[in-house]
Amino acid sequence: MAELHEALKALSPTDWDDVPLDNLESYMKTLLTSGELICNSVPQPTDGTAFHEATPHFDEPNGATSHKDVHPSSARQHPPAKEHEDLQKNWGKAMKFSAKDNPLNVSVYKMAGKDRYGAWFARRSVHEGMGFSKFKNAMTKEFAASLAVEGGPGSGSIRGIGVDTRLEKKEVEGVGTLEVYQLSAQFPGPTTPREFIPLLIISDHAMSNLSAAKSSDGQTRIPRSHMILSKPITHPDAPERQGYIRGKYESVELIREIPLSNDNPELNPVEWIMITRSDPGGGIPRFMVDRGTPSSMLGDIHKWLDWATVLNETEAVEAQAAEEPTPAVQDTTTATTVPVSSNGSNDVKATAPPPAYTTSRAKAPEAAPQQQEGVVSHLTQALEIGIDNYAPAMVSSYMHNRTDSQPTLNDDSDSSSTTSSSSAASFMSAEEMRRMSTVEETPPIKPLDDAAASTSQISLASLDTLKTQRSPTHHEKEVQKLAKQREKLDRKLAKKREDEEARLRRSRESESGEQEKAKERHDREVKKSEEKHAREMAKLESKKEREERKAAEKRAKRDERDVVSKVSRERDRFRGEAELLRREVEILHEQLGDLQRENTAMASKLGKLGVLDEIAGRPRSSSGSLGIGRSRANTASEK
């Protein structure tokens, strides 16, 4: 049991500064190893057929059009290695549900945490009717579909959580992708919107030989898989926003095929595993979340499958275009450039949550499905169930039927008695209101190329001694990306106009009544496209101005730091020189004193020898004259 909880610590919150960007390969492999152990620790459903004896339920792949068409497969995955299989007893027995509430035969488990941050929830199920490739493609396009919708917190989400922006993306060849997102969600009732900053490790290579399956012919191979490991992170480019409460969630989500003996691998069942724990922040009581979490985990699968089964190639292409504004992605770890296809999209596939490469949202068509993000939507449905069970009827009715014009209650002010620790619940799905806004048509925006180019180089001409050329900053790179996005939007608008004009020409060849209808439809479509283009251009221009302002502020701060640094260095140099001069003066004073003492002593000696008188101009007496002088002096004294 200690091994499992030690692996779960890999999902604990971290800081961007603690991510070893110079050694991402080892860092990501360590996390993915923990994710494999966590997924293999979830018990399989008790009933079923071993994979080497099971046969596909359908004759044709991808025939499901909703969750009702998806078949709960009886095929069971090959048991993992014994050290992983032994951990399955930690989850205990699966929760019981009626066949009506659990038609897909999903096993749901709950396990107490050992770090005082709440319990863990897990689910495991096997499905047929949608092949592994389509399953993975839907997960890959999930966040891109969210990004394409404009609105409030969580707008455009598939399972309850919306993408606001992507903060980081690092590719490691042969391992996977590391990404950081800024997400948002709106919970039911008068609660404050939440935001989440997750670090995602996405990989198709997370499974090792510990998860390998042995076929009937004796060969052993690792089934296809797709893992998304998520842990909360603090990022310098994502400070807490006003009007939001910062929450966090930890999760591992895995899909992998169960290889059967058939000629079409897309007929193979797909196993879906999720383990999660979350803290919504604020003052939401934990019992309200725990009460509804298990049933909401089941409803989340239905909602996601309803969206994924009808996802067509057109929607996939649109999602791919929305998520890829840059022509290539530079791998900071391996220094490898990801190739670009002829249509400008990256060849590297993203995964769920898929990357939101743009920093603004475009309004989606009215018919876009409103589904929910699985990790966060657990909490939304759990809150609804908890409110229905525990809140008075008047309060429950108000929370479920309030309009957007009603005020939002900041649940940060709730009493501490209901917020003793972080939420133990997982996030599941809940319906949200799509907020569609209209913007008046605006004149075309001038190209961003000149501004982007002007900010890509930083000059320090104000500092004569610091004229070093620096590489573009993060904000300046964002400005350059915005310029590329603007060009792409212009091309899309031009293509849309050409298509509508071609449609109008074709319609004119038909009856006169049809021509008038076609013209009206053309005008509506062109106006709608132009309004959409104007909104996107306005957002890009606003984003550009913000990035340019940030870049200018960073340059000013860097220049100020350079000036202060220069003054400090000169001050320290002058202090050293002054100290050296002071020491030299002291030495000279000492030497002058010594010379004065020597001079005094020498003068005293010379005075005794009469040398000073001779130097002064008095001739020195000889020894004879000195004797005569002395005799005369004696005679005079006798007289």
N, C-alpha and C positions, 0 to 999 in steps of 0.2 A: 504493500500500500504506500509505503514511503516513496518508492520509485515513481509511482503515478503522480503523487502530489509534488514531487521534485520536478517532474516534467511539466506539470501545470504552472510552475513558477516561471517557465519560459514565456508565458503569456502576460506576465506582470507588466505594469506601466514602466516606461523608460523615457529618456530624454534624447533628443536628436544629437546632442553633443556626445552622448555615450555610444552612438552607433559607429563602429569602426569602418569608416568609408575606405580606408586603405586595405582592409581585409574582409570585404563583404562576403566572399565565397565561404570562408570558414564560419562566419557569423550566421549566414542564412542556412547552411547545412546543419548547424547545431540546432537551430529552431525547428527546421523541418524534421529532424530526427525525433525531437520531442513531440511534434505534431503527429508523426506516424505512430508512436507509442500510445498517445492519448486516444487516437481513433481506434486502434486495435484493442484498446481496453474496454470499449463499449460492447456489451454482450450481443450476440446474434439472437434473432427470434427463436424461440424454442422449437417450433415446428418448421418443417421444410424438407427439401430434397438436396442432397449433396450436388455440387455443381457438375461433377462428372457424370451424374445420372440424370440430371434435369434436361428438359428440352424446351425450346422457345414456345411461348404461348401464341404468338402471332406468326403468320406466314410472310407478311410484308412489314418493313420497318417504318417507324415514324407515322403510324396511322392515327394516333390519338389527337383529338382536337380540344380536349379539356381534361380536367382531372378525372372526370367520370369515365373517360375512355382508357385511362391508364390502369393497367392490371397489376394488383399486388402479387409480385412473383413469389413462388415458393422456393426458388433456387437459392442456395446458401453459399456464401463465399468460402473458399478454402480456409481452414483454421490458420491463424498466424503462428509464428514461432512460440514455443512453450512459455518463454519468459514474458511474452505479451499476453498470451491466452490466460495465464495465471492471474493477471490483473483484472480480469472481467468480473471476478467475484466482489470487487470493491463497490460496484454499482448496485448490488442487490437485485431484487426482482423488479420486473417492468410494471409500470402502473397499469391498472385495469380500466378499459373503456368499453362502451357498448359498440356493437358492430356498426350502428348508425353513425356514431361519432367518430369512428376510426375505420372507414371502409378500405383504406390502403394498408391496413395492418402495420402501422408504425409503432415501434417499441420506444417508449419514453421512460427515462430514468432520472433519478435525483440522487446526488451524493453530497454529503456535508463537506464543506471546505475545512481545511486544517490551519488556515492562516487568519481566521476571524474576519474574513471579508465576504462571507456568505456561501451559499451552496452552489454546486454546479448542476446544470441540466444537460441531458444528452438525448438524442433521438437517433434511431437507425431504422432504415427501411430499404426495400428492394422493389424496383418498378420496371415494368415492361410497357411498350407502346411509344417510347421515345428513346432513340439510340444514344449511345454515349457521345457521339460527335455533336448531335443536336443539343443534348443536355449541356455539354461544355460550351457550345456556341452561345446558348441563352445566358449562361452565367457570364460569359465574356462581354455580352452586349448590355447587361443589366444596368450598369451605372451610366453608360453612354445614353441609354434611353431616358434616364432620369435627368441628365444634363441638358437634354434637348427641350426641356419644359421650363417655362418661366413662371415664377410665382413666389410664394412665401416659403417658410421653412418646410423642407421635405417635399416640395412640389415636384411632380413627375416621378416620384419614387415607385418602384415596383413592389417593394415589400416594406415601405414605411420610412425609409431614410433617403434623403436626397443629396446629391453631390453639389457642393458649392464651388469647389476648386480642387485641383490637384497640386500639391506642394512639392513633391519629389517623385522622381522615377529613376531607378538605377537597374540596369540590365547586367546580369552575370551569366555568361554563356555556359550552358550545360547545367545550370542550377535553377534559375528562375528570375523573377522580377521583385524588386523592393520598391514599394510605393507608399506615399503619405498623402492622405486626403483630408479635406475639411468638409464635414458632413453636417446636416441639420435634419431635425425631425420635429413634427408637431404632435403632441399627445392630446388625448381627448379631454374635454372639460376646460375649465378656466385655468389651465396650467401654462407656465412659461415655456416657449420653445427650447429645445435642447440642441446642443452642438457637440460633435464628437471629432476627435483628431486621432484616427487609427493609423498605425504602421502595418502595412500588409506585406506578407511574404507569399508570393504566388508561384506555384511550381507544378510542372507536369512530371517531375522526377523525384517526388517526395518519398515514394515507396522503395524499399530496399528488399533484399532477399528474405528479410524477416516477414514480408507480406507476399512472398511468391506463391504461386499456385502450381500444383503438379497435375498435369493432364493425364488422361487415361492411357496414353502411349508412353508415360514415364517421363516426359519432358517437363522441365520446370521453367516457368517464365513469370515475369511480373506483369500483372494486368495493367491496362491503361488507367491512368488516374489523373485527378486535377485537385490540388489542395489550395485553400486560402487560409492562411494563419493571420490572425489579427490581434494586435496588442496596442493599448493606449500609448500615446507618445506626446511629449511636449515639444512644440516646434517654434522657433523664433519668429517665423512668418505667420503664425496663427495665434495671436494673443486673444484672450477672452473678449467676446463681442458684447456690446451693450444690448440688452433685451433677450439674451440667451443665457441658459444655465449649462455649464460644461459637465457633460456626463462621460462615461467611459464604459467600454465593453471589451471582454476578452473572448475569443472564439477560435475554433478550428472547424472548417467545413471541408468535407471530402466527398467527391464522387469517384467511383471506380467501377469498371465493368466486371461482370462475373462471366468469365470465358466458358461458353458451352461448346459442344461439339457440333458446329454448323459452319456453313460456307459463308455466311454473311455476318460479320462481327457486329453490325448495327442491330441485329436481332437479339444480341446478348442483353440480359437484364443489367440495370444500373443500380448499384448500391449507393445510398445517400446517407451520410453520417454528419451530425453536427454536435459539437460540444460548446457550451457558452456560459458565461457569467457576466452580469452587468451591474452598473451603478448609475441610475438616472440622474443623480445629483439632486439638490434641492431638498424638499421636505416630504417626499412621497413615502407613506408608510410601507414598510416591507411586506406586511401581511397582505396588503392589497395586490401587490405584485405576485407573491407566491401563490395566492389563491387561484389565479386564472392562468398561470404560466403553462401547465401541462396541456390544457385544452386548446390554448392559443397556438401552441407549437404544431398541433395537428392542422388547425385551420390555415396556418401559414403555408403548408405544403400545397394545399388545394389552390390557394390564390396564385402561388408562383407557377404551378403547373398549368393553370388556366391561361396565364400569359405566355409561358414558354412554348406550349404546344402549338400555338397559332402564330408564333414568330416566323415570318416569311423572309425570303432572301432580300426583298426590297427594304424591309425594316432593318435587316442586318447591315445592308450597305449604308443606309442613312446613319445608323448608329456608329458604323466605322468612320464615316466622314466627320461626324460630330466629335469623335474622340481623338482625332489625329490632325492637329494643326501644323505640326512640324514635319519636314521632309525626312528627317533621320533623327535617331536617338543615340547619343554618345554614351557608351558604356564607360563609366568612370573607373571601374575596377579593372576591366580587361583592355581598355582603350580600343574597343572594336565598334565600328559604326554599323548600326542595323540597316540592312538594305531597304530600299524604297521601291515599291512597285510603280508601274507606269501611271497609275491614277493618283499617285501622291500619297498613298496610305502605307503605313508601316507593315512589313511582312510579319513582324513579331506579333503574336496574338496576346492580347491582354486577357485577364480573367476576372472572375467575380470576387469582390466588387471590381468591375472593369475600370480602366483608367478614364478619368475625366480630363482630357488634355486641354480643353478650353477653360477659360476662367469666367465665362458668362454663359447664360442659358438663352436658348431660342425657344419661342413659344411653339408647342407641339400642336398638331391638329386636334380638334375636339374629340375625335374618335379614339385617341390614344388611350390604352387601358390604364386604369388607376389601380395598381396593385401595391404591394407593400414589401419592404426590405426585411428579410427574415430575422436578422440579428436584433434589430431594434424593434420590430413590430411585435415581438413577444411581449414586451412591456406594455405596448398600447392596448392590446386585447386584454392583458392581465389586469390593467387598470380599469377597463370597462367592466369586466366581470367582478372585480373587487368592489367597484362603486355600486353595482347593482345589488351585491350581496350585503354590503355593510352600510351604505349611505341611506339616509331617509329618502322617501320617494320624491319629495320636492327637489332635493339636492341632485338626485340622480337624473331626474327629468331635465333640470336646468343644464347639467353638464353635458348631456347627450344632445340637447336641442338648441344650444346657444348659437347665435349668429356671429359673423365676423365683426359686427358693429359693437358687440359687448366687450367690456374691458377684460384684460388678461390679468389673472391673479398670479402674482409672483410667489411660487410656493417655497421660495427660500426662507420666508418668514414663518413657516410652520414650526410648531413647538418641537423642542429637542427630544421629547419623549417618543416621538414617532420617527426619529432619524438617528437612532443610536449607532448605526453603522451603514455601510454601503449596501445597496440593493443586491439581493441574492438572485434576482430573477433574470431570465433571459428576455431578449426583445423579440416579439413576434409581430404579426400584422394587425392593422386597424385601418378603416377607411378614412381618408382625409379629403378635404375640399380642395379642388383645383382652383387656383386664383388666376384667372386670365385677365390681363390688363391690355388696354389699347393705348397707343401713343400716336399723336398726330404726325402726319408726314413731315419730315424734316428735310431741308436741302442737303444735297450731297456733301459729304465730308471730304476735306482736302486729303490728299494722300499722306500716309504716315511715314513714307520712306525717308524723306528729308529729316524729319525729326528723329526717326530711329537712328539714321546714320550719324546725326550730329551728337547724339548721346552715347554712341558706341565708343568714342574716344574721349579720354579725360586729360585735360591740359592743366598744368599747374604753373602757368606763366607768372602768377603773382608771387611765386617763390623762386628767386633767382638760383638758389642752390639746390632746389628739389624739382628739377625738370625731368622726371623719369616718366616713361610711358607705361600706363597701367592697363590691364585687360578690362573689358566691360564688366560691370557689376551685375548682380542678379536682376535688379530693376531694369537696367538697360537691355538685358537680354529679353526681358518680358516685353519691352517696347518693340523690339525687333520681331518677336513672335506675333505681336498684335498687328504689325504691318503685313505679315504673311497671311494672317487670318482675314484681314480686310480685303486683300487681293482675292482670296478664295471665295469670300462672300460675294464680291463683285462678279466673279465668274459664274457662281451659282445663280445670281439674279439674271445675268445675261442669258444663261442657258434656259432659265425658266421663261423669260420673255420670248425667246425663240420658239420654245415648245408651244406656248400659248398662241403665238402668231401663226404657227403652222397649223394648229388645231382650228384657228379661225378661218384660215384659207380653205381648209377641207370642208368646214361647215358651210361656207358660202356656196359651195357647189350643190348643196342639198336644197330642200324646199325653203321658201322665204320665212316661214314660221320658225323653222329650226335655225335659220341664220340669226334671227333676232335673239333667240335663246342663247345661242353660242356666243354672240357678241356680249350679252349681259354676263354670261359665265366668264368670258375672257376678261371683261373689265373687273369683275370681282376678284378673279385670281391674280391679275396683274396688280390691282390695288393692294390686295392682301400681301403679295410678295414684296411690293415696294414698302409697305408699312413694316413688314418684318425686317426687311433690309435696313430701313431707317433706324429701327430700334436697335438692331445689332450694331450698326455703325455708331450710334450714339453711345452705346455701352463701350465699344472699343475705344472711342475717342476719350471717354471719361477715364477708362482704365489707363490709356496712354498718358493722359495728363497726370494721373496719380503716380504712375511709374516714373515719369520724368521729374516730378516734384521730389519723389523719394530719392532719385538718383542725384539731383542737385543738392538735396540736404545732406546726403552721404558724402558728396564731394566737399561741401563746405565744412562738414565736421572733420573730414580727413585732412583738409588743408589747415584747419585750426589746430588739429593735433600735431601736424608737421611743424607749424610755426612754434608752437609751445615746446616741442621737442628740440627744435633748433636753438631757441633761446635758453633752454635748460642746459644744453650741451655747451653753449658759449659761456654761460654763467659758471658752470663747473670748471671750464678751462681757465677763465679769469681768476677764479678762486685758487686754482692750483698755481698759476703764475704768481699771484700775490703772495701766496705762502712761500714760494721759492725765493722771491725777492726779499721777503722779511727775514728768511733764514740767512740769506747772503749778507744782509745788513748786520745781523747779529754777529756773524763770523768776522766781518770787517771791523766792527767795534772791538771785538776781542783782539784781533790782530793789531789794531791801533793802540790799544792799551798796552799790549806787550812791547810795541815799538817805543811808546813813551817811557815805559819803565827802563828799557834798555838804554835809551837816549839819556835819561837822568843818571843812570849808573855810569855810563861812559863819560858824561860831562863831569861827574864828581871825580872820577879817576884822572881825567885830563887836567882838572883844576889843581889837583895835588901835584901833578908833574909840571905845572907851569905852562902847559901847552896852550891853554886858553889865552894867557897873556901874550904869548908869541903870536897867536892867531890874531889877537887884537892889535898888534903893531909894536909891542915892546920887545926889544931884543933880549934874548936869553943870555944871562951872565955865564962867563966861563967859570971854571972851578977856581982859577987864580984870582980873578976880580972878585969872586964871591968871598975868598979868604981875606982880601984887602978890605973889603967892605965890612967884614965882620970885625977886623982889628980896629978899624976906625970907629966902629960902633962901640967897641969895648973901651977905647981910649976916651971917647966922649963920655961914656958913662962913669969913668973913674974921676974925670974932672968934675 
